[in-house]
């Protein structure tokens, strides 16, 4: 039986210590090739002006920019601390001319209708206060036919996988946050139910032992 979902936060990661730990964890995942960059490109998101929701320290979007040509990325995050960190990382990558950051709440995105060619996000869905409203906002800011890719942990991952993630998480101080993120995550079936209530009518959800991914078209 899958345990009940326990919401984690709707304010993102704000405090300096946690921001630093998250940056270290994401940098380590990047260096080991564990980011979702290839999956995003494989889903058909490889051109144009793209929106990333909840970029955190920015490595996923910056790696995506490195792997594509002639693209631009707008990174949208609720946390000013993460925006500041991601901006430093974009400068470190030398990609600041193709990258910009906007701070705000995804329930009310400060973007025009049909502004982006595509959108993606990893690991932020479980923090969305009202997921259906965020999905509808993504649909609104995408051009007709624009693609969306969403990936996250799954709450119903096998116990052995959950333990392995805990055991291998670095830095070790990030482990309590990993636990609360898993407890707040959705199952693939729950995500299908959410998506069925949104403007993203054309979608598919696939699972793996750790999480799930969503490919959708506006």
C-alpha positions as CSV (number, residue, x, y, z in Angstrom):
1,X,0.0,0.0,0.0
2,X,1.4,3.4,-1.0
3,X,1.8,5.8,1.9
4,X,-0.2,9.0,1.9
5,X,1.4,12.1,0.4
6,X,3.0,14.6,2.8
7,X,3.3,18.1,1.2
8,X,6.9,19.5,1.5
9,X,6.9,23.2,0.7
10,X,5.3,25.7,-1.7
11,X,8.0,28.3,-1.3
12,X,11.0,26.5,-2.9
13,X,14.4,26.3,-1.3
14,X,15.2,29.6,0.4
15,X,17.7,29.3,3.2
16,X,21.4,29.7,2.4
17,X,22.6,26.4,3.9
18,X,20.0,24.3,2.1
19,X,20.7,26.1,-1.2
20,X,24.4,25.4,-0.9
21,X,23.7,21.7,-0.1
22,X,21.3,21.4,-3.1
23,X,23.9,23.0,-5.4
24,X,26.5,20.5,-4.3
25,X,24.1,17.6,-4.8
26,X,23.1,18.8,-8.3
27,X,26.6,19.5,-9.3
28,X,27.6,16.0,-8.3
29,X,24.7,14.5,-10.3
30,X,25.7,16.6,-13.3
31,X,29.3,15.4,-13.1
32,X,28.1,11.8,-13.0
33,X,25.8,12.3,-16.0
34,X,22.6,11.7,-14.0
35,X,20.7,14.8,-15.2
36,X,17.7,14.5,-17.5
37,X,19.3,16.5,-20.4
38,X,19.2,13.7,-23.0
39,X,15.6,12.7,-22.1
40,X,14.5,16.3,-22.6
41,X,16.1,16.5,-26.0
42,X,14.8,13.1,-27.0
43,X,11.3,14.2,-26.1
44,X,11.6,16.7,-28.9
45,X,12.6,19.8,-27.0
46,X,15.7,21.0,-28.8
47,X,15.1,24.4,-30.4
48,X,13.7,27.8,-29.9
49,X,12.9,29.7,-26.7
50,X,12.2,27.4,-23.8
51,X,11.0,27.8,-20.3
52,X,12.4,25.9,-17.3
53,X,10.2,25.8,-14.2
54,X,12.0,25.4,-10.9
55,X,15.6,25.3,-12.2
56,X,17.2,25.3,-8.8
57,X,20.9,25.9,-9.3
58,X,20.4,25.8,-13.1
59,X,22.5,22.9,-14.1
60,X,19.8,21.0,-16.0
61,X,18.9,24.0,-18.2
62,X,22.5,25.0,-18.7
63,X,23.5,21.5,-19.8
64,X,20.5,21.6,-22.2
65,X,21.7,24.8,-23.7
66,X,25.2,23.2,-24.1
67,X,23.6,20.3,-25.9
68,X,21.5,22.4,-28.3
69,X,22.2,25.0,-30.9
70,X,20.6,28.5,-31.4
71,X,18.4,28.0,-28.3
72,X,17.4,30.4,-25.5
73,X,16.3,29.5,-22.0
74,X,14.2,31.4,-19.4
75,X,14.6,30.0,-15.9
76,X,11.6,30.6,-13.7
77,X,11.9,30.0,-9.9
78,X,10.0,31.0,-6.8
79,X,13.2,31.3,-4.7
80,X,15.3,34.4,-5.0
81,X,18.2,32.5,-3.5
82,X,18.1,29.9,-6.2
83,X,17.8,32.6,-8.9
84,X,20.9,34.3,-7.6
85,X,22.8,30.9,-7.5
86,X,21.6,29.9,-11.0
87,X,22.7,33.3,-12.4
88,X,26.2,32.8,-11.0
89,X,26.3,29.3,-12.6
90,X,25.1,30.6,-15.9
91,X,28.0,33.1,-15.9
92,X,30.4,30.3,-15.0
93,X,29.1,28.3,-18.0
94,X,29.6,31.3,-20.3
95,X,26.0,31.1,-21.4
96,X,24.5,34.2,-19.9
97,X,23.7,35.6,-23.4
98,X,21.3,32.7,-24.0
99,X,19.9,32.4,-20.5
100,X,17.8,34.7,-18.3
101,X,16.2,34.2,-14.9
102,X,12.8,35.4,-13.7
103,X,11.6,35.1,-10.1
104,X,7.9,34.4,-9.3
105,X,5.1,32.0,-8.5
106,X,4.2,29.4,-11.1
107,X,0.5,29.8,-10.2
108,X,0.7,33.2,-12.0
109,X,3.5,33.3,-14.5
110,X,4.5,36.8,-15.7
111,X,4.6,35.7,-19.3
112,X,2.5,36.4,-22.3
113,X,0.3,33.7,-23.9
114,X,2.1,31.5,-26.4
115,X,5.5,33.0,-25.5
116,X,7.6,29.8,-25.5
117,X,8.3,27.0,-27.9
118,X,8.6,24.4,-25.1
119,X,8.9,23.9,-21.4
120,X,10.6,21.5,-19.0
121,X,11.1,20.9,-15.3
122,X,12.7,18.3,-13.1
123,X,12.1,17.7,-9.4
124,X,9.7,20.6,-8.9
125,X,6.3,19.1,-9.4
126,X,6.0,17.8,-5.8
127,X,6.5,21.4,-4.5
128,X,3.7,22.9,-6.6
129,X,0.9,24.2,-4.4
130,X,-1.8,23.6,-7.0
131,X,-0.4,21.3,-9.8
132,X,-3.3,21.6,-12.1
133,X,-3.1,25.4,-12.1
134,X,0.7,25.2,-12.9
135,X,0.1,22.8,-15.7
136,X,-2.5,25.2,-17.1
137,X,-0.1,28.1,-16.8
138,X,2.5,26.1,-18.7
139,X,-0.1,25.3,-21.4
140,X,-1.0,29.0,-21.6
141,X,2.5,30.2,-22.2
142,X,3.3,27.5,-24.7
143,X,2.7,28.1,-28.4
144,X,0.1,25.8,-30.0
145,X,1.8,22.4,-30.4
146,X,4.6,23.3,-27.9
147,X,6.1,20.4,-26.0
148,X,6.4,20.0,-22.3
149,X,8.6,17.6,-20.4
150,X,8.1,17.0,-16.6
151,X,10.1,14.5,-14.4
152,X,10.2,13.9,-10.7
153,X,10.7,11.3,-8.0
154,X,7.8,8.8,-7.3
155,X,6.5,8.3,-3.8
156,X,5.8,4.6,-4.5
157,X,9.4,3.7,-5.5
158,X,10.5,0.3,-4.3
159,X,11.8,0.3,-0.7
160,X,15.2,-1.0,-1.8
161,X,15.5,1.9,-4.3
162,X,14.5,4.4,-1.7
163,X,17.1,3.0,0.7
164,X,19.8,3.1,-2.0
165,X,19.0,6.7,-2.8
166,X,19.4,7.6,0.8
167,X,22.6,5.6,1.2
168,X,24.2,7.3,-1.9
169,X,22.9,10.8,-1.5
170,X,25.8,13.3,-1.2
171,X,26.4,15.5,0.7
172,X,25.0,13.5,3.5
173,X,23.3,16.6,5.0
174,X,20.9,16.6,2.0
175,X,19.4,13.2,3.1
176,X,16.5,14.6,5.3
177,X,15.5,16.8,2.3
178,X,15.5,13.9,0.0
179,X,13.2,12.0,2.3
180,X,10.7,14.9,2.5
181,X,10.8,15.2,-1.3
182,X,10.0,11.5,-1.8
183,X,7.2,11.8,0.8
184,X,5.8,14.7,-1.1
185,X,6.1,13.2,-4.6
186,X,3.3,11.8,-6.7
187,X,2.8,8.4,-8.2
188,X,2.5,8.1,-12.0
189,X,-1.2,7.3,-11.6
190,X,-1.8,10.4,-9.5
191,X,0.0,12.5,-12.2
192,X,-2.2,11.1,-14.9
193,X,-5.3,12.1,-12.9
194,X,-3.9,15.6,-12.5
195,X,-3.1,16.0,-16.1
196,X,-6.6,14.8,-17.2
197,X,-7.9,18.0,-15.5
198,X,-5.6,20.4,-17.3
199,X,-5.3,22.0,-20.7
200,X,-2.5,19.7,-21.6
201,X,-4.8,17.1,-23.3
202,X,-2.2,15.2,-25.3
203,X,0.2,13.6,-22.7
204,X,1.9,10.4,-21.8
205,X,3.4,9.3,-18.4
206,X,6.2,6.7,-18.1
207,X,7.7,5.3,-14.9
208,X,11.1,4.0,-13.9
209,X,12.2,2.6,-10.5
210,X,13.1,6.1,-9.2
211,X,10.5,8.3,-10.7
212,X,8.4,9.2,-13.7
213,X,8.4,11.5,-16.7
214,X,5.6,13.3,-18.6
215,X,5.7,14.2,-22.2
216,X,2.8,16.6,-23.2
217,X,1.8,18.8,-26.1
218,X,-0.2,22.1,-25.6
